[in-house]
Amino acid sequence: MRRLWSLAHSYGLDVLIVLLTVEATLEVAARHNSPDAPRTTLWFLIPALVITALPLFARRRFPFGAPATFWLLGVAVSFIDGRVMTSMTSVFVLGMAAAFLLGNLRDALKVRLGLAITVGGVAIIDYQEPGHSASELVFIPLLFGICWLAGFAVRERAEQAAAAELRAAQAERERKAAARIAVAEERARIARELHDIVAHAVSVMVLQVGAVRHKLPGVQDEDREALKGVEQAGRTALAQMRHLLAAMRPDGDEAELTPQPGLDGLESLVASVGRAGLPVRLHVEGEPFPIPRAIDLSAYRIVQEGLTNALKHARAGTADVTVRYRSDELQLEIRDDGIGTATSDGLGHGLVGIRERVKIYGGEMSAGTANGGGFILSTRLPLVGERA
């Protein structure tokens, strides 16, 4: 069926032109002896009709020249016999098709020339018909002008549809590019945070190694030298990590001197969001226990981002944050009574950033409208293999 539709779309007008031309030749042959039939011989009429219609087959190669040539040939034939172009319905329909094609052009100048050729050609052909009336000289050109206008309207609609499709494709490309940028920025942010955590852990190890080295008795010189090498390697690693952190920070950003937050800072986060205009209730299920520092920080960031979205975008009145401690995972749920949330807070993060954090630790995330209204953001961060 699709193939038939494609063939009809590509060659339907060609078939119609052939049928109308054949019908015109048969009609002129059958009515040759009638009083209102053309006066010239069939040896002229039939070739004239065929030659007049032939240019329409070249409309794909010559979109302006083909239908314009139809009208020019029609005018020329009308000067020889004024009834040839006006006495047959099939020729009338071919003229309507030619007018439509001239209105369907892309070039604005050619479209205007097409209107002039159509209306002028029809007026001349009607004037050459014996016994024409004044109303025919007005209304018949007007009718073909409407056919031209139909072609123009179809072209305008097609161009608008193409422009809309182009805008949609551009918007989709921009959306994907923005998503890639958001993911890259969030990954860089996570990497900076993890580097801070690792740098802190390495610095503690270096200090402990140094303390142990200084407490060793003098008889253990080999052990002292080994620990000194470990301490030196740790200090070198710290220096290189600081350079890496400086390179990863955007221009103008200063290093964070305050400790990275964790779930123990949720109460102050909830209080600050409440002061900003969104009352938040915090629920903790299960007995809290120490979790890896990186997961602890990511859990805090997830709650922070969820509440930021609820405050800025969801137009919520209240929100609930639930933290569930399970033996093998940490579950977080942020629920609000607003109209929904956005995928970004304008800084390239939002749900995209949350999804990236959850993905790093092999967790799961879901976000969507809650039953009865509001919005729910749920995440699950596995702890298997993470707990000491």
C-alpha positions as CSV (number, residue, x, y, z in Angstrom):
1,M,0.0,0.0,0.0
2,R,2.9,2.4,0.8
3,R,4.5,1.6,-2.5
4,L,1.2,2.3,-4.4
5,W,0.8,5.6,-2.5
6,S,4.4,6.6,-3.4
7,L,3.8,5.8,-7.1
8,A,0.5,7.7,-7.0
9,H,2.3,10.7,-5.4
10,S,5.1,10.6,-8.0
11,Y,3.2,9.9,-11.2
12,G,-0.4,10.7,-10.4
13,L,-0.4,14.0,-12.2
14,D,1.4,12.5,-15.2
15,V,-1.3,9.9,-15.5
16,L,-4.0,12.6,-15.2
17,I,-2.4,14.7,-17.9
18,V,-2.3,11.7,-20.3
19,L,-5.9,10.8,-19.6
20,L,-7.1,14.4,-20.1
21,T,-5.1,14.8,-23.3
22,V,-6.5,11.5,-24.7
23,E,-10.0,12.6,-23.6
24,A,-9.5,16.0,-25.3
25,T,-8.4,14.4,-28.6
26,L,-11.4,11.9,-28.5
27,E,-13.8,14.7,-27.7
28,V,-12.5,17.0,-30.5
29,A,-12.8,14.1,-32.9
30,A,-16.3,13.2,-31.8
31,R,-17.6,16.8,-31.9
32,H,-15.8,18.0,-35.0
33,N,-19.0,18.6,-36.9
34,S,-21.0,20.2,-34.1
35,P,-21.8,24.0,-34.4
36,D,-19.7,25.0,-31.4
37,A,-16.7,22.8,-32.3
38,P,-13.3,24.3,-33.5
39,R,-13.3,25.1,-37.2
40,T,-9.8,23.9,-38.1
41,T,-9.1,20.4,-39.3
42,L,-8.4,17.4,-37.1
43,W,-4.8,17.3,-38.6
44,F,-4.2,20.5,-36.8
45,L,-6.4,20.1,-33.7
46,I,-5.1,16.8,-32.4
47,P,-1.3,17.7,-32.7
48,A,-2.0,21.1,-31.3
49,L,-3.7,19.6,-28.2
50,V,-0.9,17.1,-27.7
51,I,1.9,19.7,-28.2
52,T,0.2,22.1,-25.8
53,A,-0.1,19.5,-23.0
54,L,3.4,18.0,-23.5
55,P,5.3,20.7,-21.6
56,L,3.5,19.8,-18.4
57,F,5.4,16.5,-18.4
58,A,8.7,18.5,-18.0
59,R,7.5,20.3,-14.8
60,R,10.0,18.5,-12.6
61,R,13.0,19.7,-14.7
62,F,11.4,23.1,-15.6
63,P,9.0,23.9,-12.8
64,F,8.3,27.4,-14.1
65,G,9.0,27.0,-17.8
66,A,6.7,23.9,-18.3
67,P,3.4,25.4,-17.1
68,A,4.3,28.8,-18.6
69,T,4.9,27.2,-21.9
70,F,1.5,25.5,-21.7
71,W,-0.2,28.9,-21.5
72,L,2.0,30.5,-24.2
73,L,1.2,27.6,-26.6
74,G,-2.5,27.9,-25.6
75,V,-2.5,31.6,-26.5
76,A,-0.8,30.8,-29.8
77,V,-3.4,28.1,-30.7
78,S,-6.2,30.5,-29.7
79,F,-5.1,33.0,-32.3
80,I,-5.5,30.3,-35.0
81,D,-8.8,28.9,-33.7
82,G,-10.4,30.6,-30.7
83,R,-12.5,27.5,-29.8
84,V,-9.7,25.0,-29.3
85,M,-8.8,25.9,-25.8
86,T,-12.3,26.8,-24.6
87,S,-14.6,24.2,-26.0
88,M,-13.3,21.1,-24.0
89,T,-13.6,20.4,-20.3
90,S,-10.4,18.4,-20.2
91,V,-8.3,21.3,-21.6
92,F,-10.0,23.5,-19.0
93,V,-8.8,21.1,-16.2
94,L,-5.3,21.0,-17.7
95,G,-5.3,24.8,-17.5
96,M,-6.3,24.7,-13.8
97,A,-3.4,22.2,-13.2
98,A,-0.9,24.6,-15.0
99,A,-2.2,27.5,-12.9
100,F,-1.7,25.5,-9.7
101,L,1.8,24.6,-10.7
102,L,2.7,28.2,-11.3
103,G,1.4,29.1,-7.9
104,N,3.3,26.2,-6.2
105,L,6.8,27.6,-7.1
106,R,9.4,28.4,-4.5
107,D,10.8,31.5,-6.2
108,A,8.8,34.6,-5.3
109,L,9.5,36.4,-8.6
110,K,8.5,33.4,-10.7
111,V,5.4,33.0,-8.6
112,R,4.3,36.5,-9.4
113,L,5.2,36.1,-13.1
114,G,3.2,32.9,-13.0
115,L,0.1,34.7,-11.9
116,A,0.5,37.3,-14.6
117,I,1.0,34.6,-17.3
118,T,-2.0,32.6,-16.0
119,V,-4.5,35.5,-15.8
120,G,-3.2,37.2,-19.0
121,G,-3.2,33.9,-20.9
122,V,-6.7,33.0,-19.8
123,A,-8.0,36.5,-20.7
124,I,-6.4,36.4,-24.2
125,I,-7.8,32.9,-24.8
126,D,-11.3,33.9,-23.7
127,Y,-11.1,37.0,-25.8
128,Q,-10.3,35.0,-28.9
129,E,-13.3,32.8,-28.4
130,P,-16.2,33.8,-30.7
131,G,-19.2,35.0,-28.8
132,H,-17.5,35.6,-25.5
133,S,-19.2,37.8,-22.9
134,A,-17.9,40.5,-20.6
135,S,-18.6,38.3,-17.5
136,E,-16.5,35.5,-18.9
137,L,-13.5,37.9,-19.4
138,V,-13.8,38.6,-15.6
139,F,-14.8,35.4,-13.9
140,I,-12.9,32.8,-15.8
141,P,-9.5,34.5,-15.2
142,L,-10.6,34.9,-11.6
143,L,-11.3,31.2,-11.4
144,F,-7.8,30.4,-12.7
145,G,-6.4,33.0,-10.3
146,I,-8.0,31.0,-7.5
147,C,-6.3,27.8,-8.8
148,W,-3.0,29.7,-8.7
149,L,-3.7,30.9,-5.2
150,A,-4.4,27.3,-4.2
151,G,-1.0,26.3,-5.4
152,F,0.6,29.2,-3.6
153,A,-1.2,28.2,-0.3
154,V,-0.1,24.6,-0.6
155,R,3.5,25.8,-1.1
156,E,3.3,28.1,1.9
157,R,1.9,25.4,4.0
158,A,4.6,22.9,2.9
159,E,7.3,25.5,3.6
160,Q,5.9,26.2,7.1
161,A,5.8,22.5,7.8
162,A,9.3,22.1,6.6
163,A,10.4,25.1,8.7
164,A,8.6,23.6,11.8
165,E,10.3,20.3,11.2
166,L,13.7,22.0,10.9
167,R,13.1,23.9,14.1
168,A,12.0,20.8,15.9
169,A,15.1,19.0,14.7
170,Q,17.3,21.9,15.7
171,A,15.6,22.0,19.1
172,E,16.2,18.3,19.5
173,R,19.9,18.7,18.6
174,E,20.2,21.6,21.1
175,R,18.4,19.5,23.8
176,K,20.8,16.6,23.2
177,A,23.8,19.0,23.2
178,A,22.6,20.6,26.5
179,A,22.1,17.1,28.0
180,R,25.7,16.2,27.0
181,I,27.0,19.4,28.5
182,A,25.0,18.8,31.7
183,V,26.4,15.3,32.0
184,A,30.0,16.5,31.4
185,E,29.6,19.3,33.9
186,E,28.1,17.0,36.5
187,R,30.8,14.4,35.9
188,A,33.5,17.1,36.4
189,R,31.8,18.2,39.6
190,I,31.6,14.7,40.9
191,A,35.2,14.1,39.9
192,R,36.3,17.3,41.8
193,E,34.4,16.1,44.9
194,L,35.9,12.6,44.7
195,H,39.3,14.1,44.3
196,D,38.8,16.2,47.4
197,I,37.7,13.1,49.3
198,V,40.7,11.0,48.1
199,A,43.1,13.9,48.7
200,H,41.8,14.2,52.3
201,A,42.2,10.4,52.8
202,V,45.8,10.5,51.3
203,S,46.7,13.4,53.5
204,V,45.6,11.5,56.6
205,M,47.6,8.5,55.5
206,V,50.7,10.6,55.0
207,L,50.4,12.2,58.4
208,Q,49.9,8.8,60.1
209,V,52.9,7.4,58.2
210,G,55.0,10.4,59.3
211,A,54.0,10.0,62.9
212,V,54.8,6.3,62.9
213,R,58.2,7.0,61.2
214,H,59.2,9.5,63.9
215,K,58.3,7.1,66.7
216,L,60.4,4.2,65.4
217,P,63.5,3.5,67.4
218,G,66.9,4.2,65.8
219,V,67.7,0.5,65.3
220,Q,64.9,0.2,62.7
221,D,66.6,2.4,60.1
222,E,65.4,0.3,57.2
223,D,61.8,0.5,58.3
224,R,62.2,4.3,58.8
225,E,63.6,4.7,55.3
226,A,60.7,2.6,53.8
227,L,58.1,4.7,55.7
228,K,59.9,7.9,54.6
229,G,59.6,6.7,51.0
230,V,55.9,6.0,51.5
231,E,55.4,9.5,53.1
232,Q,57.3,11.2,50.2
233,A,55.3,9.3,47.6
234,G,52.1,10.4,49.4
235,R,53.1,14.0,49.5
236,T,54.0,13.9,45.8
237,A,50.6,12.4,45.0
238,L,48.9,15.1,47.1
239,A,50.8,17.9,45.2
240,Q,49.9,16.3,41.8
241,M,46.3,15.9,42.9
242,R,46.1,19.6,43.9
243,H,47.3,20.6,40.5
244,L,44.7,18.3,38.9
245,L,42.0,19.8,41.0
246,A,43.0,23.3,40.1
247,A,42.9,22.3,36.4
248,M,39.4,20.8,36.7
249,R,37.9,23.9,38.3
250,P,36.4,26.5,36.0
251,D,38.3,29.7,35.6
252,G,37.6,32.0,38.5
253,D,36.4,29.3,40.9
254,E,38.2,29.1,44.1
255,A,39.0,25.9,45.9
256,E,36.4,25.0,48.5
257,L,37.9,25.3,52.0
258,T,34.8,24.0,53.9
259,P,34.3,20.3,54.4
260,Q,32.1,18.5,51.9
261,P,28.6,17.9,53.3
262,G,26.9,14.6,53.9
263,L,23.6,13.2,55.2
264,D,24.4,14.6,58.7
265,G,23.9,18.0,57.1
266,L,20.4,17.4,55.9
267,E,18.7,19.1,58.8
268,S,20.5,22.4,58.1
269,L,19.7,21.9,54.3
270,V,16.0,21.4,55.1
271,A,16.0,24.5,57.4
272,S,17.6,26.7,54.7
273,V,15.1,25.5,52.1
274,G,12.3,26.2,54.5
275,R,13.6,29.8,55.0
276,A,13.6,30.1,51.2
277,G,9.8,29.5,51.1
278,L,9.4,25.7,50.9
279,P,8.5,23.9,54.2
280,V,10.2,20.5,54.2
281,R,9.7,17.5,56.5
282,L,12.6,15.1,57.0
283,H,12.0,11.4,57.7
284,V,14.7,8.9,58.5
285,E,13.8,5.1,58.4
286,G,16.2,2.6,59.8
287,E,19.2,3.0,62.0
288,P,21.8,5.3,60.5
289,F,25.3,3.8,60.1
290,P,28.5,5.1,58.6
291,I,28.5,4.9,54.8
292,P,31.4,5.6,52.3
293,R,32.2,9.3,52.1
294,A,31.6,9.5,48.4
295,I,28.1,8.0,48.6
296,D,27.3,10.1,51.6
297,L,28.2,13.3,49.6
298,S,26.3,12.1,46.5
299,A,23.2,11.4,48.7
300,Y,23.3,14.9,50.1
301,R,23.7,16.4,46.6
302,I,20.7,14.3,45.3
303,V,18.5,15.6,48.1
304,Q,19.8,19.2,47.6
305,E,19.1,19.0,43.8
306,G,15.6,17.5,44.3
307,L,14.6,20.2,46.8
308,T,16.1,22.9,44.6
309,N,13.9,21.7,41.7
310,A,10.8,21.6,43.9
311,L,11.5,25.1,45.2
312,K,12.3,26.7,41.8
313,H,10.2,24.9,39.3
314,A,7.4,22.8,40.8
315,R,5.7,25.7,42.6
316,A,5.2,23.3,45.6
317,G,3.7,24.2,48.9
318,T,5.4,21.5,51.0
319,A,7.9,18.7,50.5
320,D,9.0,15.5,52.2
321,V,12.4,14.0,52.2
322,T,12.7,10.3,53.3
323,V,16.1,8.6,53.9
324,R,15.9,4.8,54.3
325,Y,18.9,2.9,55.6
326,R,18.9,-0.7,54.4
327,S,21.6,-3.3,55.0
328,D,22.6,-3.3,51.4
329,E,21.4,0.0,50.0
330,L,20.5,3.6,50.8
331,Q,17.1,4.8,49.5
332,L,16.2,8.5,49.0
333,E,12.8,9.9,48.2
334,I,11.9,13.6,47.6
335,R,8.2,14.2,47.3
336,D,6.4,17.5,46.8
337,D,2.8,18.7,46.1
338,G,3.7,20.9,43.1
339,I,3.0,20.7,39.4
340,G,6.2,18.9,38.4
341,T,9.8,19.6,38.0
342,A,12.3,20.6,35.4
343,T,15.3,18.7,34.0
344,S,17.6,21.5,34.8
345,D,18.0,24.3,37.2
346,G,19.6,26.5,34.6
347,L,23.2,25.5,35.6
348,G,23.3,22.3,33.6
349,H,22.4,20.0,36.5
350,G,19.0,18.9,37.7
351,L,17.6,15.5,37.0
352,V,20.4,14.9,34.5
353,G,23.0,15.4,37.2
354,I,21.1,13.2,39.7
355,R,20.9,10.4,37.1
356,E,24.6,10.7,36.4
357,R,25.4,10.4,40.2
358,V,23.2,7.4,40.6
359,K,24.6,5.8,37.5
360,I,28.2,6.0,38.9
361,Y,27.4,3.9,41.9
362,G,25.2,1.4,39.9
363,G,22.0,2.6,41.5
364,E,18.5,3.3,40.2
365,M,16.5,6.4,39.8
366,S,12.9,7.2,39.0
367,A,11.1,10.5,38.7
368,G,7.6,11.3,37.8
369,T,4.1,12.5,38.8
370,A,2.7,11.0,42.0
371,N,-0.8,9.6,42.3
372,G,-3.0,12.4,43.5
373,G,-0.7,15.1,42.3
374,G,2.8,16.3,43.1
375,F,6.1,14.9,42.0
376,I,8.3,12.1,43.4
377,L,12.0,11.6,42.9
378,S,13.3,8.2,44.1
379,T,16.9,6.9,44.1
380,R,18.6,3.8,45.3
381,L,22.3,3.7,46.0
382,P,23.7,0.1,46.6
383,L,26.1,-0.4,49.5
384,V,27.1,-3.9,48.8
385,G,30.9,-4.0,48.7
386,E,31.1,-0.4,49.9
387,R,30.7,-0.7,53.7
388,A,33.8,-1.4,55.7
